[in-house]
Amino acid sequence: MKRGSVLVAAALAVALPCVALAGDGKVTIGARPLAVDGAHGTQACTAGPHCLWVQQRLEGGVARAPFSGTVRSWKILGPNGSFQLAVVRKHGPNQWKLVRASDGVTLSAGPFEVEKLFTHLRIRKGDWLGITASAFGASSFTVDNGQPAGSCRIGFVPGPSPGETDSPDPGSGGCGDLILMNARITR
């Protein structure tokens, strides 16, 4: 075998396992599973017209879109009120833009019930997903407060509207918290 052929064969041996991992073109962003694994609480929107929360980091999971694609479905634990799934993009050192949001839905579930919803939202590689909730305590969902310090969320109270940019509210986020939501993205 010639030297060039050996190099190509070696490169393929390294690359093929990576292709197989991304072969189906699907990924789930967010909490997996949607279950409380420790202390839990309820996140409610307290200022209007709506609030936005984003899982900025997720220890042991996927917090950002690893490729551009479409969100086809999403799940949320314990929702009560009006919600939207939001595509969020970092827009400067401490600025975040709510790029687009799904149609709003009104849900009523117990604190440990999962609601599955369908949507068709475009997302770019590197974007985050978030949850918007209507204001004044009318909307809430379950969060897990017993997570590792590597799982961090940010909040915008009140939240930006689609197309607007804003800075997170320092009192509405933190580490050790997990938004109990996830979404399925396909290429």
C-alpha positions in Angstrom: 0.0 0.0 0.0 1.3 3.4 -0.9 2.0 6.1 1.8 -0.9 8.3 0.5 -3.4 5.4 0.7 -2.3 4.6 4.3 -2.9 8.2 5.3 -6.4 8.2 3.7 -7.2 5.0 5.4 -6.0 6.3 8.8 -8.1 9.5 8.3 -11.2 7.5 7.4 -10.7 5.3 10.5 -10.7 8.4 12.7 -13.5 10.3 10.9 -16.1 7.4 10.4 -17.0 7.1 14.1 -17.7 10.9 14.2 -19.9 10.6 11.1 -21.9 7.8 12.7 -22.5 9.8 15.9 -24.2 12.6 13.9 -25.6 10.3 11.2 -29.3 10.6 12.0 -29.2 14.4 12.0 -31.2 14.7 15.3 -30.3 16.0 18.7 -32.2 16.8 21.9 -31.3 20.1 23.6 -32.1 20.6 27.2 -32.9 18.4 30.3 -32.9 14.7 29.9 -34.9 13.1 31.4 -37.7 15.5 32.3 -37.8 14.6 36.0 -36.9 16.2 39.3 -33.7 14.8 40.6 -33.5 16.6 43.9 -34.8 19.9 45.3 -37.4 21.5 43.0 -39.3 24.6 42.8 -41.6 26.6 40.5 -40.4 29.4 38.2 -43.1 32.0 37.8 -43.0 35.2 35.7 -43.4 38.3 37.9 -43.1 41.2 35.5 -44.7 41.8 32.1 -45.8 41.4 29.5 -43.7 38.2 29.6 -40.4 36.7 30.9 -37.8 34.6 29.2 -35.5 31.9 30.7 -32.6 30.2 28.9 -30.5 27.2 30.0 -27.1 28.8 29.3 -25.0 25.8 30.3 -26.0 22.2 31.0 -23.6 19.8 32.7 -23.6 16.5 31.0 -26.0 17.6 28.3 -26.6 19.8 25.2 -27.5 23.5 25.8 -26.8 24.9 22.4 -27.7 23.7 18.9 -24.7 21.7 17.5 -26.0 22.3 13.9 -28.5 24.4 12.0 -31.9 22.8 11.6 -35.5 22.8 12.7 -37.1 22.3 16.1 -39.9 19.8 15.5 -41.1 19.2 19.1 -40.5 20.3 22.7 -41.5 19.2 26.2 -41.9 21.0 29.4 -42.5 19.8 33.0 -45.3 21.1 35.1 -46.5 24.0 32.9 -49.4 26.2 34.0 -50.2 29.3 31.9 -49.2 30.6 28.5 -45.8 29.7 27.0 -43.7 29.9 23.8 -40.5 28.1 22.8 -37.9 30.7 21.9 -34.8 30.7 19.8 -32.2 32.9 21.5 -28.8 34.1 20.2 -25.9 35.8 22.0 -25.6 39.3 20.5 -22.5 40.9 22.2 -20.8 40.5 25.6 -23.9 40.6 27.7 -26.7 41.0 25.2 -29.1 38.3 24.0 -31.6 38.5 21.1 -34.9 36.6 21.1 -34.7 35.6 17.4 -38.1 33.9 17.0 -40.7 32.1 19.1 -43.3 29.4 18.5 -47.0 30.0 18.6 -48.2 30.5 22.1 -49.9 27.7 24.0 -51.9 27.7 27.2 -51.3 24.6 29.4 -52.5 23.3 32.7 -50.5 20.4 34.2 -49.5 19.1 37.6 -46.0 19.8 38.8 -44.6 16.4 37.6 -46.6 16.1 34.4 -44.8 16.5 31.0 -46.5 18.3 28.1 -45.3 17.5 24.6 -45.8 20.2 21.9 -45.1 20.3 18.2 -43.6 23.3 16.3 -41.6 24.2 13.3 -38.8 26.7 14.4 -35.6 27.3 12.5 -32.5 27.3 14.6 -28.8 28.1 13.8 -25.8 26.3 15.0 -24.8 27.9 18.4 -28.3 29.2 19.2 -29.9 28.5 22.6 -33.6 27.6 23.3 -35.6 29.3 26.0 -39.1 29.5 27.4 -41.2 32.6 27.4 -44.0 32.8 30.0 -46.8 35.3 30.3 -46.5 37.7 33.2 -47.7 38.5 36.7 -47.5 35.0 38.2 -50.0 33.7 35.7 -47.5 31.3 34.2 -45.2 28.9 35.9 -43.2 25.7 35.3 -41.1 23.2 37.4 -37.4 23.7 37.8 -34.8 21.4 39.5 -32.7 23.3 42.0 -30.5 20.3 43.0 -28.3 20.3 39.9 -24.4 20.6 39.7 -22.9 24.0 39.6 -22.1 23.5 35.9 -25.8 23.8 35.0 -26.7 27.5 34.7 -29.7 29.4 33.5 -30.3 33.1 32.8 -33.5 35.0 33.0 -35.0 38.1 31.5 -37.6 39.8 33.7 -39.4 41.3 31.8 -38.3 39.5 28.7 -37.6 40.8 25.2 -40.0 40.3 22.3 -39.0 38.6 19.1 -36.4 40.7 17.3 -35.4 42.5 20.5 -32.1 42.4 22.3 -31.7 42.6 26.1 -29.4 41.8 29.0 -30.2 39.1 31.6 -31.7 40.1 34.9 -29.0 39.2 37.5 -31.6 38.1 40.0 -33.4 35.8 37.6 -30.8 33.1 36.9 -28.1 31.1 38.6 -26.1 27.9 38.6 -27.3 24.6 40.1 -30.7 25.1 38.4 -32.2 23.2 35.5 -35.1 24.3 33.4 -37.1 21.1 32.9 -37.6 21.5 29.2 -36.1 19.9 26.1 -36.5 20.1 22.3 -35.8 17.9 19.4 -33.8 19.4 16.5 -33.4 17.8 13.1 -31.2 18.9 10.2 
